[in-house]
């Protein structure tokens, strides 16, 4: 899976984290480079790899290219990992799901 390979490199993982933190507006490539103290040409290569892996998308706005995290792709990747690793034993995933719950609480429905 290209997404896992893309995130296996430390700078790309950091760049992806920055993009997620700036959702939904996104961030210019130069601003990502500045945030991570990485040369702009190097960051452009990393962002291109994230884009090819489906983890980011680019949109030109004037002279800038704005990058946004593809959160739907991240969701599919996470689901793949959980479903694939747990296989036919859903009880194996219960501790993982409980650990993720504080990060991403579901809204309470008023009755």
PyMOL commands that set and color helices and strands:
alter all, ss='L'
color gray80, all
select helices_A, chain A and resi 2-7+10-21+29-36+40-52+71-86+91-101
alter helices_A, ss='H'
color red, helices_A
select strands_A, chain A and resi 27-28+56-61+64-69
alter strands_A, ss='S'
color yellow, strands_A
deselect
rebuild
show_as cartoon
